[in-house]
Structure formats: C-alpha cells, structure tokens
Amino acid sequence: MLYVIGLQNCDKTRAARKWLEKQGFEYEFVDINKEPLTESELKELIHKVGLDVLLNKRSRTWRELGLSDKNPNDRELTNIMKDHQKLIQRPVLIDDEAVIVGFDGDAWSSFLQEEA
C-alpha cells in the first residue's frame, strides 16, 4: 500500500495526489495536521531518508521558529519536528520500506517502477 504524507492544503501535496490518481495508483493519505506522525514514525522516516532530506529549512515554520539563528543538533531538530510537523518536507511517498521525499513526477514514476 502506498502512503502519502503531507498537508491537505499544500500545493505540492495536492499536485502529487492528483498525479497518483491520474496514474491509477491507490494510496492512503495522511494529513499531518489531523494525524501527526508519532515520534517513532518520525524517527523511522529520518532513519530511512536522513534528517537533511526530511527537514524543510526553507519553510515558513522554520523562519517563524527562528531556527536559522540557532544551531540545534539532530536530537533537538527531531524533537522540534515532532512538535512542528509542518517542518517536514512534503509530500512524503512511502511504498513498504522505500521512501521518497518531495514531488517530482518523473522521480516518482521511476521510484514506483522500481518498487513494483
């Protein structure tokens, strides 16, 4: 089963979901506003793709939290992400154990062909 993690009102998440539907893929959508990831789910994603890939340092939330002026370590960043999940780069596509972050139709097409 495919899972898409993102925000209902995120343009990139909406584009990714439309793309999946157009390609005929069935998936389950997880809106992190309504169903935040648990600490263990977040840590698992970080383990699979890396904190640098999953953390969106260009987000409004990053700026609002003033994190550019601080130098938090990985543990602190993980805790901050747990509490402020809008810091997660979106969307996240999960296919069993494989994960891809951010939407690019060509990349997703290759990812899904490899996982098939």
C-alpha positions as CSV (number, residue, x, y, z in Angstrom):
1,M,0.0,0.0,0.0
2,L,1.2,3.5,-0.9
3,Y,1.1,6.2,1.7
4,V,1.3,9.9,1.0
5,I,2.2,12.1,4.0
6,G,1.5,15.8,3.7
7,L,-0.9,18.6,4.3
8,Q,-4.4,18.8,2.8
9,N,-3.9,22.5,1.7
10,C,-0.2,22.1,0.5
11,D,0.1,22.8,-3.3
12,K,2.8,20.2,-3.8
13,T,0.8,17.6,-1.9
14,R,-2.3,18.3,-3.9
15,A,-0.3,18.0,-7.2
16,A,1.3,14.7,-6.0
17,R,-2.1,13.3,-5.1
18,K,-3.6,14.3,-8.5
19,W,-0.6,12.8,-10.2
20,L,-1.0,9.5,-8.4
21,E,-4.7,9.4,-9.2
22,K,-4.1,10.2,-12.9
23,Q,-1.5,7.3,-13.0
24,G,-4.1,5.0,-11.4
25,F,-2.3,4.4,-8.1
26,E,-4.3,3.7,-5.0
27,Y,-2.9,5.3,-1.8
28,E,-3.7,6.3,1.7
29,F,-3.3,10.0,2.5
30,V,-2.1,11.0,5.9
31,D,-2.7,14.7,6.7
32,I,-0.1,15.6,9.4
33,N,-2.4,18.4,10.7
34,K,-5.1,15.9,11.5
35,E,-2.9,12.8,12.2
36,P,0.5,13.9,13.3
37,L,3.3,11.3,13.0
38,T,4.3,9.6,16.2
39,E,7.8,10.0,17.5
40,S,8.7,6.5,16.3
41,E,7.2,7.1,12.8
42,L,9.1,10.3,12.5
43,K,12.4,8.7,13.7
44,E,11.9,5.8,11.2
45,L,11.5,8.3,8.3
46,I,14.6,10.2,9.5
47,H,16.5,6.9,9.6
48,K,15.4,6.0,6.1
49,V,16.0,9.3,4.3
50,G,18.1,11.4,6.6
51,L,17.3,14.5,8.6
52,D,18.7,16.8,5.9
53,V,16.2,15.4,3.3
54,L,13.2,15.3,5.6
55,L,13.7,18.7,7.3
56,N,12.5,21.7,5.2
57,K,14.7,24.6,6.3
58,R,13.1,26.9,3.7
59,S,9.6,26.6,5.3
60,R,7.8,29.5,6.9
61,T,7.7,27.4,10.1
62,W,11.5,27.3,10.2
63,R,11.7,31.0,9.9
64,E,8.9,31.7,12.4
65,L,10.6,29.5,15.0
66,G,13.8,31.5,14.4
67,L,15.8,28.3,13.8
68,S,18.1,30.0,11.2
69,D,19.7,31.9,14.1
70,K,20.2,28.8,16.2
71,N,22.3,25.7,15.7
72,P,20.2,22.9,17.0
73,N,21.7,19.4,17.0
74,D,20.0,16.4,15.4
75,R,18.2,15.3,18.5
76,E,16.8,18.8,19.1
77,L,15.8,19.1,15.5
78,T,13.9,15.7,15.7
79,N,12.1,17.0,18.8
80,I,11.2,20.3,17.1
81,M,10.0,18.4,14.1
82,K,7.8,16.2,16.3
83,D,6.1,19.3,17.7
84,H,6.1,21.3,14.4
85,Q,5.4,18.8,11.7
86,K,5.0,21.5,9.1
87,L,8.8,21.4,9.1
88,I,8.6,18.0,7.2
89,Q,9.4,18.4,3.5
90,R,6.3,17.5,1.6
91,P,4.9,15.3,0.3
92,V,6.4,12.0,1.5
93,L,5.6,8.9,-0.5
94,I,6.0,5.6,1.2
95,D,5.9,2.2,-0.5
96,D,6.6,-0.5,2.0
97,E,10.1,0.2,3.2
98,A,11.0,2.7,0.5
99,V,10.5,6.4,0.9
100,I,10.8,9.4,-1.5
101,V,10.5,13.0,-0.3
102,G,9.2,15.9,-2.3
103,F,7.2,15.7,-5.5
104,D,8.7,15.3,-9.0
105,G,6.5,13.3,-11.4
106,D,9.5,11.7,-13.2
107,A,11.2,10.8,-10.0
108,W,8.0,9.3,-8.6
109,S,7.4,7.4,-11.8
110,S,10.9,5.9,-11.6
111,F,10.5,5.2,-7.8
112,L,7.2,3.4,-8.3
113,Q,8.5,1.3,-11.2
114,E,11.5,0.2,-9.1
115,E,9.2,-0.7,-6.2
116,A,6.7,-2.6,-8.4
